[in-house]
């Protein structure tokens, strides 16, 4: 089943999820940003890749910053969706938090319905480039415009689960956002700056990262990992 997320319409001039050209644009922007890096990525290169024109791309996005923010927002919505689907009908908040941690790490499994989005590559782009979507000079203005709603909604989703475990825990939003940032940073560090991580880049990386995040989280909450 193809999934369409209702993202803030200020992210785009025309929603790329609604047309074949837009979907092609999203598909190949993910591939190109992964190949080139965000700094070297341009609409001119994207237009050449999809046999279109820069003008056609500018009909969808004001500039490449908004394209990156769109991609990041889509990914944040995707992670939240996975947490909601996989924790549905589960009453035990500890179990729900474990599922949330797992999905923060392994939201790379591809959905065959969304053929124009490679979730694995998009995850790589978010790890390497996603911070550039909000570590910007105009962050306050863009925040007022609601452009980071998807990220804040994801953080609140996990924060609410944390508060189910301990309603008096005072740092639920901080813990929630740090879980997401730590998940991405530790994958990046293990791959590129290994002295900054205790994890190793190997086939067990995701499993080891889930264990580490669970260890930190339940220690902070003063709960055993098998709580429930």
TATAHU-V849631 format. One record per residue. N is the residue number from 1. PSI is psi as a letter, one per 40 degrees, with the letter a starting at -180 (NA if undefined). Layout:
n->N psi->PSI
n->N psi->PSI
This chain:
n->1 psi->h
n->2 psi->h
n->3 psi->h
n->4 psi->h
n->5 psi->i
n->6 psi->g
n->7 psi->i
n->8 psi->h
n->9 psi->e
n->10 psi->e
n->11 psi->d
n->12 psi->i
n->13 psi->d
n->14 psi->h
n->15 psi->h
n->16 psi->e
n->17 psi->e
n->18 psi->e
n->19 psi->i
n->20 psi->d
n->21 psi->d
n->22 psi->d
n->23 psi->d
n->24 psi->d
n->25 psi->d
n->26 psi->d
n->27 psi->d
n->28 psi->d
n->29 psi->d
n->30 psi->d
n->31 psi->d
n->32 psi->d
n->33 psi->d
n->34 psi->d
n->35 psi->d
n->36 psi->d
n->37 psi->i
n->38 psi->d
n->39 psi->d
n->40 psi->e
n->41 psi->h
n->42 psi->i
n->43 psi->d
n->44 psi->d
n->45 psi->d
n->46 psi->d
n->47 psi->d
n->48 psi->d
n->49 psi->d
n->50 psi->e
n->51 psi->f
n->52 psi->a
n->53 psi->i
n->54 psi->d
n->55 psi->d
n->56 psi->d
n->57 psi->d
n->58 psi->e
n->59 psi->e
n->60 psi->d
n->61 psi->h
n->62 psi->d
n->63 psi->i
n->64 psi->d
n->65 psi->d
n->66 psi->d
n->67 psi->d
n->68 psi->d
n->69 psi->d
n->70 psi->d
n->71 psi->d
n->72 psi->d
n->73 psi->d
n->74 psi->d
n->75 psi->d
n->76 psi->d
n->77 psi->d
n->78 psi->d
n->79 psi->d
n->80 psi->d
n->81 psi->d
n->82 psi->d
n->83 psi->d
n->84 psi->d
n->85 psi->d
n->86 psi->e
n->87 psi->e
n->88 psi->h
n->89 psi->e
n->90 psi->h
n->91 psi->d
n->92 psi->h
n->93 psi->d
n->94 psi->d
n->95 psi->d
n->96 psi->d
n->97 psi->d
n->98 psi->d
n->99 psi->d
n->100 psi->d
n->101 psi->d
n->102 psi->d
n->103 psi->d
n->104 psi->d
n->105 psi->d
n->106 psi->f
n->107 psi->f
n->108 psi->e
n->109 psi->h
n->110 psi->h
n->111 psi->h
n->112 psi->e
n->113 psi->d
n->114 psi->g
n->115 psi->d
n->116 psi->e
n->117 psi->h
n->118 psi->h
n->119 psi->d
n->120 psi->d
n->121 psi->d
n->122 psi->d
n->123 psi->d
n->124 psi->d
n->125 psi->d
n->126 psi->d
n->127 psi->d
n->128 psi->d
n->129 psi->e
n->130 psi->d
n->131 psi->d
n->132 psi->e
n->133 psi->d
n->134 psi->e
n->135 psi->g
n->136 psi->i
n->137 psi->d
n->138 psi->f
n->139 psi->d
n->140 psi->d
n->141 psi->d
n->142 psi->d
n->143 psi->d
n->144 psi->d
n->145 psi->e
n->146 psi->f
n->147 psi->e
n->148 psi->e
n->149 psi->d
n->150 psi->d
n->151 psi->d
n->152 psi->d
n->153 psi->d
n->154 psi->d
n->155 psi->d
n->156 psi->d
n->157 psi->d
n->158 psi->d
n->159 psi->d
n->160 psi->d
n->161 psi->d
n->162 psi->d
n->163 psi->d
n->164 psi->d
n->165 psi->d
n->166 psi->g
n->167 psi->e
n->168 psi->e
n->169 psi->h
n->170 psi->e
n->171 psi->f
n->172 psi->d
n->173 psi->d
n->174 psi->d
n->175 psi->d
n->176 psi->d
n->177 psi->d
n->178 psi->d
n->179 psi->d
n->180 psi->d
n->181 psi->d
n->182 psi->d
n->183 psi->d
n->184 psi->d
n->185 psi->d
n->186 psi->d
n->187 psi->d
n->188 psi->d
n->189 psi->d
n->190 psi->d
n->191 psi->d
n->192 psi->d
n->193 psi->g
n->194 psi->d
n->195 psi->e
n->196 psi->e
n->197 psi->i
n->198 psi->e
n->199 psi->i
n->200 psi->i
n->201 psi->g
n->202 psi->a
n->203 psi->e
n->204 psi->e
n->205 psi->d
n->206 psi->d
n->207 psi->d
n->208 psi->d
n->209 psi->d
n->210 psi->d
n->211 psi->d
n->212 psi->d
n->213 psi->d
n->214 psi->d
n->215 psi->d
n->216 psi->d
n->217 psi->d
n->218 psi->d
n->219 psi->d
n->220 psi->d
n->221 psi->e
n->222 psi->f
n->223 psi->i
n->224 psi->i
n->225 psi->e
n->226 psi->e
n->227 psi->i
n->228 psi->NA
